[in-house]
Amino acid sequence: MATYLPLFPLNVVVFPGEKLNLHIFEPRYKQLVRDCLADNITFGIPTYIKNSVGVYGTEIKLLRVEKKYDSGELDIRTEGVGVFKILSFDKQAPGKLYAGGQVEIIEDTSEEDIITKIKIRENIFQLYQALGLKKLYTELPENFTSFDIGHNLGLSTEQEYTLLQCESERLRQEMILDHLTRIVPIVLETERLKERVKQNGHFKHLIPPKF
């Protein structure tokens, strides 16, 4: 179903369920926040990528204004709601300073593959252990989704944007597992190389071979 959303393009990927804190300083986005508060509406953050506004983005709910500055600037807390696709884009919404657009809300299939999820968890454990990020692993929710971990996998902005466009959890899982199975061996080998370099010059207790 199509709907009209105020739009706030940013060069980030925001995932559904993600909490995002923003500092608002431009007049057009101060106006956007005022409209969200007055009319209890959501807005969209399409990813600004490759020097243009991307077709896909995330609908955002304003949770609260955390701080108001004398200058009129604002600190706000928001949360990602769902993914949309832009059908038409207006640099200025009718009668507004900020952008807007007609968007289609993407219906997402949340069904996951348990075996793939187990493999993802195993690879994440290896990755975080090698990087010294065990605490991050312990904070991983038991029933995590791809969007929960999307920012913590070493994905590029382009890869995160591709992840956002996947319309099912199974597809996102496949993409994440493919990424992890390629980078984890590289990270592990890098760590082994670092250990070998550290040992260079140390006294070594080596057992000569018998021949």
Backbone bond lengths (Angstrom), bond angles and torsions (degrees), N, CA, C in turn:
res aa  C-N    CA-C-N  psi(-1)  N-CA   C-N-CA  omega(-1)  CA-C   N-CA-C  phi
1 M - - - 1.460 - - 1.521 109.83 -
2 A 1.322 117.85 134.19 1.460 122.27 -177.54 1.528 110.35 -86.99
3 T 1.321 115.16 146.45 1.461 121.50 177.10 1.521 108.27 -149.69
4 Y 1.337 116.63 161.60 1.459 120.09 179.44 1.525 109.13 -100.67
5 L 1.336 116.14 128.43 1.461 121.20 -178.54 1.522 110.80 -123.69
6 P 1.341 117.53 138.75 1.460 119.47 164.57 1.526 107.41 -62.81
7 L 1.329 117.98 142.80 1.466 120.71 -176.23 1.520 112.05 -123.45
8 F 1.325 114.58 140.78 1.463 123.68 -177.13 1.533 106.77 -130.94
9 P 1.344 118.00 79.07 1.471 119.79 -177.32 1.535 111.82 -63.30
10 L 1.315 115.59 135.94 1.473 122.09 176.95 1.517 108.92 -141.31
11 N 1.337 116.26 152.89 1.476 119.14 -179.94 1.524 111.28 -85.67
12 V 1.326 115.49 49.15 1.463 123.07 174.78 1.523 108.30 -136.20
13 V 1.316 115.20 162.04 1.466 121.29 171.23 1.522 106.97 -106.74
14 V 1.308 116.54 124.73 1.466 121.49 177.18 1.524 107.71 -107.84
15 F 1.328 116.44 129.21 1.461 120.31 -179.84 1.526 111.25 -96.37
16 P 1.328 117.96 149.58 1.466 120.54 173.46 1.526 110.68 -55.31
17 G 1.313 115.97 135.81 1.456 121.28 -178.61 1.518 113.61 89.40
18 E 1.331 117.02 -13.74 1.462 120.59 -178.06 1.526 111.06 -75.35
19 K 1.332 116.90 136.65 1.458 122.49 172.98 1.524 107.93 -88.95
20 L 1.319 116.74 129.15 1.458 121.67 -176.66 1.523 109.17 -131.15
21 N 1.337 115.68 124.13 1.462 121.45 176.85 1.524 108.80 -99.60
22 L 1.321 117.08 131.46 1.458 121.61 -176.26 1.519 111.32 -128.32
23 H 1.326 115.70 142.60 1.460 121.53 172.06 1.522 107.13 -101.18
24 I 1.304 117.18 119.54 1.465 122.79 -175.24 1.524 109.58 -102.34
25 F 1.336 116.11 122.56 1.468 118.92 -178.19 1.531 113.37 -132.89
26 E 1.332 118.30 -19.94 1.461 119.71 179.85 1.533 110.23 -80.91
27 P 1.351 117.39 140.83 1.467 120.68 -179.54 1.525 113.71 -53.50
28 R 1.343 117.17 -39.70 1.473 119.14 -177.10 1.525 111.49 -64.75
29 Y 1.333 117.30 -34.97 1.460 118.69 -178.04 1.531 112.26 -86.88
30 K 1.336 115.78 -21.06 1.467 118.42 168.99 1.535 108.27 -64.35
31 Q 1.328 115.20 -41.36 1.465 119.95 177.62 1.527 110.50 -63.42
32 L 1.319 117.28 -41.42 1.461 121.44 179.34 1.533 110.49 -59.39
33 V 1.336 116.56 -45.09 1.473 120.10 179.86 1.524 110.13 -63.46
34 R 1.323 116.77 -43.17 1.474 119.80 178.83 1.525 110.81 -59.35
35 D 1.346 116.56 -40.93 1.462 120.20 179.58 1.531 111.37 -66.60
36 C 1.334 116.21 -39.01 1.473 119.74 178.36 1.521 110.74 -62.68
37 L 1.336 116.23 -40.51 1.463 120.73 -179.95 1.528 111.04 -69.94
38 A 1.331 115.72 -42.93 1.467 119.76 -175.49 1.519 112.23 -71.23
39 D 1.328 116.76 -39.18 1.469 120.78 -172.99 1.525 113.66 -107.56
40 N 1.339 116.33 1.01 1.471 121.62 -179.73 1.528 111.19 53.64
41 I 1.334 115.25 51.67 1.464 120.70 -179.17 1.531 110.39 -113.85
42 T 1.319 115.19 163.51 1.458 121.57 175.03 1.531 109.05 -97.71
43 F 1.326 116.39 172.19 1.458 120.72 173.61 1.519 108.15 -138.98
44 G 1.317 116.35 173.74 1.456 119.62 -177.47 1.515 112.19 -119.09
45 I 1.336 115.84 144.10 1.463 121.22 171.60 1.524 107.74 -113.89
46 P 1.343 117.35 95.62 1.468 119.57 172.07 1.524 108.19 -79.18
47 T 1.314 116.46 144.59 1.460 120.60 -179.98 1.527 110.27 -74.28
48 Y 1.336 115.16 126.03 1.459 120.53 174.49 1.525 106.61 -86.90
49 I 1.311 117.58 110.59 1.459 121.69 -171.32 1.526 110.11 -140.82
50 K 1.318 115.26 140.47 1.477 121.50 -178.62 1.526 111.17 53.29
51 N 1.331 113.98 45.61 1.470 122.48 174.79 1.523 114.70 62.84
52 S 1.314 116.50 26.85 1.471 119.28 175.58 1.529 110.13 -154.74
53 V 1.305 115.34 163.00 1.471 120.30 177.94 1.518 108.61 -76.01
54 G 1.330 115.90 121.48 1.454 120.52 -179.35 1.518 111.73 -67.67
55 V 1.326 115.32 159.84 1.464 121.05 -179.45 1.526 111.07 -73.72
56 Y 1.339 116.79 -28.63 1.466 120.83 -176.19 1.528 111.26 -105.45
57 G 1.323 114.29 150.68 1.452 120.44 178.09 1.515 110.35 -162.05
58 T 1.328 115.25 -173.83 1.462 120.86 -177.42 1.520 110.74 -123.26
59 E 1.312 115.49 131.47 1.465 120.80 174.75 1.528 108.16 -69.70
60 I 1.323 115.48 136.83 1.459 120.92 -172.79 1.522 110.83 -122.37
61 K 1.327 114.76 135.04 1.467 120.71 175.91 1.530 108.86 -104.60
62 L 1.328 116.59 129.50 1.460 120.89 176.00 1.525 108.50 -78.71
63 L 1.324 115.82 117.95 1.463 119.69 -179.18 1.522 111.50 -83.25
64 R 1.331 115.05 -49.12 1.472 118.65 177.49 1.530 110.34 -169.88
65 V 1.333 114.40 160.11 1.460 120.91 170.92 1.517 107.06 -89.53
66 E 1.320 115.58 116.97 1.462 120.59 -175.61 1.527 111.74 -79.56
67 K 1.345 115.87 -37.54 1.468 118.95 -176.97 1.522 109.87 -154.32
68 K 1.345 114.99 140.31 1.460 121.43 173.89 1.527 108.27 -113.98
69 Y 1.314 116.40 131.04 1.461 121.58 -179.84 1.529 109.72 -98.32
70 D 1.339 115.85 157.34 1.463 120.93 178.46 1.530 111.34 -59.50
71 S 1.340 115.89 -28.49 1.462 121.98 -179.53 1.534 112.00 -74.37
72 G 1.343 115.71 -10.48 1.461 119.86 -176.20 1.517 112.76 96.34
73 E 1.339 115.98 -6.95 1.460 119.81 177.25 1.529 109.61 -69.27
74 L 1.328 115.83 158.38 1.458 120.74 -174.07 1.524 111.24 -136.94
75 D 1.311 116.81 146.92 1.461 122.66 166.07 1.519 106.34 -108.15
76 I 1.332 116.48 124.45 1.465 119.16 -177.56 1.531 110.57 -125.92
77 R 1.320 114.68 152.70 1.466 121.92 174.33 1.524 108.19 -110.86
78 T 1.325 115.60 131.67 1.466 120.20 -177.19 1.529 110.34 -133.65
79 E 1.319 115.51 170.89 1.462 121.15 177.37 1.527 109.82 -143.83
80 G 1.334 115.74 136.37 1.457 120.83 176.52 1.511 110.95 -70.32
81 V 1.328 116.34 137.78 1.466 121.14 -176.87 1.525 111.11 -106.62
82 G 1.322 117.46 -57.42 1.461 121.17 -177.43 1.515 110.13 -161.60
83 V 1.313 116.31 173.83 1.463 122.49 -175.82 1.531 110.38 -96.17
84 F 1.325 115.50 142.93 1.455 119.74 176.14 1.529 110.32 -132.22
85 K 1.331 114.98 163.87 1.458 123.08 174.81 1.522 108.16 -121.86
86 I 1.330 116.41 129.30 1.463 120.71 -178.34 1.533 110.45 -76.15
87 L 1.315 115.73 126.32 1.467 121.80 176.58 1.525 110.82 -94.06
88 S 1.333 116.25 -36.86 1.463 121.61 176.24 1.521 108.22 -149.17
89 F 1.317 116.22 144.84 1.463 120.95 -174.64 1.523 110.72 -124.79
90 D 1.343 116.34 130.28 1.460 122.28 175.90 1.528 108.65 -113.31
91 K 1.322 116.73 124.75 1.471 118.99 178.06 1.517 111.05 -59.76
92 Q 1.323 115.72 -29.09 1.459 121.48 172.39 1.519 108.50 -134.15
93 A 1.330 115.70 123.87 1.463 119.89 174.68 1.526 107.88 -64.37
94 P 1.330 118.56 152.47 1.471 121.26 -177.67 1.533 112.67 -52.42
95 G 1.330 115.58 118.92 1.464 121.12 176.95 1.516 114.74 74.92
96 K 1.361 117.22 11.34 1.466 120.78 -176.34 1.531 111.31 -123.05
97 L 1.316 115.17 163.95 1.464 120.82 175.74 1.526 111.40 -84.59
98 Y 1.323 116.25 -29.64 1.458 121.51 -174.83 1.532 111.42 -90.02
99 A 1.339 114.51 166.08 1.468 120.72 179.59 1.529 111.04 -75.87
100 G 1.307 114.96 166.22 1.463 120.71 176.98 1.514 109.31 -158.09
101 G 1.304 115.79 172.80 1.450 117.98 179.75 1.512 113.48 -171.77
102 Q 1.298 114.17 156.36 1.460 121.10 173.00 1.523 106.35 -82.35
103 V 1.317 117.73 124.60 1.462 120.89 -175.95 1.514 111.16 -128.80
104 E 1.321 114.82 156.37 1.464 122.40 174.79 1.529 107.96 -110.56
105 I 1.315 116.59 123.48 1.466 120.50 178.13 1.525 108.59 -75.20
106 I 1.312 116.45 127.04 1.464 121.77 -176.99 1.522 110.43 -82.41
107 E 1.316 115.58 126.06 1.476 120.55 175.31 1.523 108.14 -79.18
108 D 1.308 116.22 124.14 1.472 121.00 -174.96 1.526 110.80 -105.11
109 T 1.330 115.54 138.57 1.465 121.20 174.44 1.520 108.05 -95.62
110 S 1.316 116.46 112.93 1.466 120.56 -172.63 1.526 113.89 -90.07
111 E 1.346 117.30 -2.24 1.464 120.03 -178.78 1.526 109.95 -62.70
112 E 1.329 115.86 131.06 1.459 120.92 -176.45 1.524 110.99 -111.75
113 D 1.342 115.14 168.77 1.459 121.62 174.63 1.531 107.58 -107.82
114 I 1.314 116.32 115.79 1.464 121.25 -173.39 1.530 111.78 -63.19
115 I 1.332 117.42 -42.48 1.469 120.54 -178.67 1.524 110.31 -62.56
116 T 1.328 117.10 -43.56 1.461 120.98 178.25 1.521 110.25 -62.53
117 K 1.325 116.01 -38.52 1.464 120.00 -179.63 1.524 111.37 -64.67
118 I 1.329 116.72 -39.17 1.468 120.97 177.71 1.529 110.28 -63.07
119 K 1.331 116.34 -43.08 1.466 120.95 179.09 1.532 111.00 -64.17
120 I 1.330 116.03 -38.48 1.465 120.25 177.92 1.526 109.95 -62.77
121 R 1.332 116.33 -45.20 1.466 120.44 -179.90 1.529 110.73 -61.41
122 E 1.335 117.38 -42.24 1.463 120.85 179.47 1.530 111.30 -62.06
123 N 1.329 115.99 -42.60 1.462 120.30 179.71 1.525 111.86 -68.55
124 I 1.332 116.17 -37.78 1.468 119.62 177.55 1.518 110.09 -63.70
125 F 1.324 116.80 -40.26 1.467 120.29 178.39 1.531 110.34 -59.21
126 Q 1.326 116.88 -47.52 1.462 120.56 178.91 1.529 111.64 -61.41
127 L 1.328 115.76 -43.04 1.461 120.95 -178.52 1.518 111.24 -63.62
128 Y 1.330 116.61 -50.49 1.461 120.30 -176.89 1.529 111.23 -67.92
129 Q 1.334 116.25 -35.42 1.471 119.52 178.24 1.528 110.05 -64.17
130 A 1.330 116.74 -43.73 1.467 120.77 180.00 1.523 111.47 -65.14
131 L 1.336 116.51 -33.64 1.458 120.86 -177.72 1.530 112.98 -89.27
132 G 1.336 116.71 1.13 1.462 119.99 -178.73 1.521 112.90 71.55
133 L 1.320 116.05 33.14 1.465 120.98 -177.25 1.535 111.11 -116.31
134 K 1.325 116.60 41.25 1.459 120.15 -177.75 1.526 111.94 -59.02
135 K 1.345 116.77 -36.31 1.462 120.44 -179.42 1.530 110.39 -60.74
136 L 1.333 115.54 -38.92 1.460 119.73 178.66 1.522 110.70 -63.25
137 Y 1.328 116.37 -35.87 1.464 120.35 178.82 1.530 110.64 -67.41
138 T 1.338 116.92 -41.30 1.469 120.11 -179.75 1.527 111.58 -65.63
139 E 1.339 116.87 -23.39 1.462 120.82 179.55 1.530 112.20 -86.26
140 L 1.321 116.81 -2.76 1.461 121.06 -179.78 1.521 109.42 -67.53
141 P 1.347 118.13 124.70 1.472 120.00 179.94 1.528 110.68 -60.50
142 E 1.307 116.31 145.64 1.458 120.92 -179.52 1.529 110.81 -59.30
143 N 1.317 115.71 -41.91 1.457 120.19 -177.82 1.534 110.19 -108.45
144 F 1.331 115.94 52.45 1.462 120.89 -176.42 1.530 111.83 -66.85
145 T 1.311 114.96 154.14 1.461 121.20 173.71 1.528 108.27 -111.85
146 S 1.309 116.28 171.16 1.462 120.95 178.71 1.523 111.20 -60.16
147 F 1.334 116.59 -37.24 1.451 119.99 179.91 1.532 111.69 -68.66
148 D 1.335 117.11 -29.14 1.471 120.43 178.54 1.526 111.83 -63.85
149 I 1.333 116.41 -33.56 1.465 120.31 -174.05 1.525 113.04 -108.40
150 G 1.332 116.51 0.02 1.464 120.68 -172.11 1.513 115.56 -56.27
151 H 1.358 116.82 -32.72 1.465 120.09 -178.54 1.532 112.76 -88.55
152 N 1.319 117.48 -2.71 1.471 120.28 -173.67 1.520 112.99 -116.55
153 L 1.321 116.40 29.60 1.466 120.46 -176.21 1.524 112.85 -120.32
154 G 1.324 116.81 2.29 1.452 119.42 -177.67 1.513 113.38 76.82
155 L 1.330 116.61 22.49 1.461 120.03 178.01 1.529 109.83 -75.42
156 S 1.322 116.75 147.40 1.459 121.28 173.36 1.526 108.27 -75.67
157 T 1.324 116.86 167.68 1.468 120.38 176.85 1.525 110.57 -59.18
158 E 1.333 116.27 -39.17 1.467 120.47 179.06 1.527 111.08 -63.28
159 Q 1.342 116.92 -40.35 1.464 120.94 179.28 1.525 110.89 -68.80
160 E 1.332 116.75 -40.28 1.464 119.98 177.31 1.531 110.33 -63.22
161 Y 1.321 116.17 -38.15 1.464 120.81 178.84 1.529 110.61 -65.13
162 T 1.339 116.34 -38.55 1.465 120.41 175.97 1.527 110.55 -64.67
163 L 1.332 116.14 -41.00 1.465 120.95 178.10 1.528 110.45 -59.83
164 L 1.325 115.95 -40.84 1.468 120.92 -179.69 1.521 111.39 -60.72
165 Q 1.329 116.50 -32.66 1.461 120.95 -175.75 1.533 113.64 -79.43
166 C 1.330 117.80 -16.07 1.470 120.75 179.74 1.526 109.21 -66.07
167 E 1.301 117.06 128.54 1.463 120.92 -173.77 1.524 113.99 -95.59
168 S 1.340 116.55 12.94 1.462 119.32 174.45 1.520 109.85 -148.23
169 E 1.319 115.72 150.53 1.463 120.87 179.26 1.521 111.18 -64.42
170 R 1.324 117.29 -35.27 1.468 120.51 179.12 1.528 111.24 -61.36
171 L 1.324 117.11 -42.93 1.463 120.86 178.69 1.523 110.77 -64.03
172 R 1.328 115.78 -41.52 1.472 119.37 178.24 1.528 110.72 -64.11
173 Q 1.324 116.55 -40.68 1.466 120.31 178.15 1.525 111.10 -60.96
174 E 1.330 116.28 -43.99 1.470 120.23 179.94 1.526 111.05 -61.17
175 M 1.332 116.15 -42.42 1.462 120.64 179.54 1.524 111.04 -63.95
176 I 1.325 116.44 -43.58 1.464 121.02 -178.84 1.525 111.10 -66.36
177 L 1.331 116.68 -44.04 1.460 119.40 -179.63 1.525 110.88 -63.91
178 D 1.323 117.22 -40.59 1.464 121.28 177.24 1.527 110.29 -59.83
179 H 1.330 116.62 -43.56 1.464 121.41 178.86 1.533 110.92 -62.66
180 L 1.324 116.18 -46.60 1.466 120.20 -177.11 1.523 112.43 -66.44
181 T 1.329 116.86 -40.88 1.472 119.03 -178.51 1.527 111.63 -67.72
182 R 1.337 116.86 -18.00 1.468 119.95 176.12 1.527 112.49 -89.09
183 I 1.343 117.08 -38.06 1.472 117.85 -174.28 1.522 113.88 -90.22
184 V 1.334 118.38 -29.20 1.470 119.73 -176.97 1.533 111.60 -59.88
185 P 1.347 120.99 -47.68 1.464 120.03 177.62 1.536 112.61 -59.02
186 I 1.327 117.01 -35.21 1.469 120.63 178.82 1.520 110.15 -66.67
187 V 1.334 116.81 -44.35 1.464 120.98 179.73 1.525 110.70 -64.41
188 L 1.348 116.57 -43.84 1.463 120.42 -179.88 1.528 111.02 -62.40
189 E 1.328 117.05 -41.52 1.463 120.63 179.04 1.528 110.76 -66.70
190 T 1.319 116.99 -37.37 1.465 121.04 177.11 1.517 110.72 -62.38
191 E 1.346 116.51 -42.34 1.461 120.59 179.04 1.520 111.07 -65.27
192 R 1.344 117.09 -39.41 1.478 119.91 177.86 1.526 110.39 -64.83
193 L 1.326 116.07 -38.43 1.460 120.55 178.19 1.524 110.39 -63.61
194 K 1.324 116.80 -41.93 1.463 120.45 178.37 1.515 111.02 -61.09
195 E 1.339 116.98 -40.22 1.466 120.62 178.94 1.523 110.76 -65.31
196 R 1.334 117.21 -40.07 1.471 119.62 178.95 1.522 111.08 -65.09
197 V 1.315 116.53 -38.99 1.467 120.68 178.86 1.534 110.01 -65.45
198 K 1.327 117.21 -40.68 1.467 121.57 179.60 1.528 111.18 -61.46
199 Q 1.333 116.67 -36.52 1.462 121.27 -176.15 1.527 112.78 -77.33
200 N 1.309 117.59 -14.78 1.460 121.22 -178.09 1.528 110.03 -62.75
201 G 1.347 116.90 125.76 1.458 121.38 -179.85 1.515 113.82 95.54
202 H 1.340 118.01 -12.28 1.466 120.77 178.05 1.533 109.19 -79.01
203 F 1.345 115.49 155.56 1.454 119.89 172.55 1.522 108.81 -68.70
204 K 1.297 116.36 128.90 1.458 120.46 -175.46 1.520 110.01 -113.17
205 H 1.319 115.16 133.85 1.455 120.81 175.69 1.529 106.97 -95.27
206 L 1.318 116.27 93.80 1.450 121.75 -177.26 1.515 111.24 -109.96
207 I 1.304 115.19 139.52 1.465 121.19 179.02 1.532 108.16 -96.89
208 P 1.333 116.99 117.20 1.470 119.76 -178.71 1.533 110.01 -64.73
209 P 1.293 117.35 145.88 1.475 120.47 176.80 1.515 110.58 -71.23
210 K 1.302 116.33 151.21 1.478 121.68 177.20 1.509 109.09 -94.14
211 F 1.339 114.83 125.48 1.470 119.34 177.47 1.516 109.88 -149.09
